[in-house]
Amino acid sequence: MAPEYIFHSTSFDRELLRKEEICLNDHDIDYQLEIREGWRQARAPLADNFEAEVYINEKDFAKADPLLKDLIQKFS
C-alpha cells in the first residue's frame, strides 16, 4: 500500500463494505480497498472467507474517520 494511505478498518461483511464505499464516494474521499476473498461455494455463497481492508488517504482521513465510525457502529 502506498505510504500516503492510512489503515482505517477491516470489514468481514460485504453489505457493510458496500455501504462504506457509497459513503466514501458520496463525500469525495480518496480511498483504496484491499480485498482478500476465499473460494465461494455455489450451494452456500455466504459461507466463504471474505475480508476487506479500507485505507484512507492521509489528506482525507480526518473527514472520513467520523463518517465511517458512525456507519460501522450503526450497522454492526
Number of C-alpha atoms within 10 A of each C-alpha: 10 8 7 10 18 18 16 16 14 15 17 15 13 13 11 16 19 12 15 20 17 12 16 19 12 9 12 11 17 16 20 17 15 12 14 11 12 11 10 13 10 8 7 8 9 12 12 12 11 16 16 17 16 19 21 23 19 16 13 17 18 11 14 22 14 11 14 18 13 10 15 16 8 9 9 7
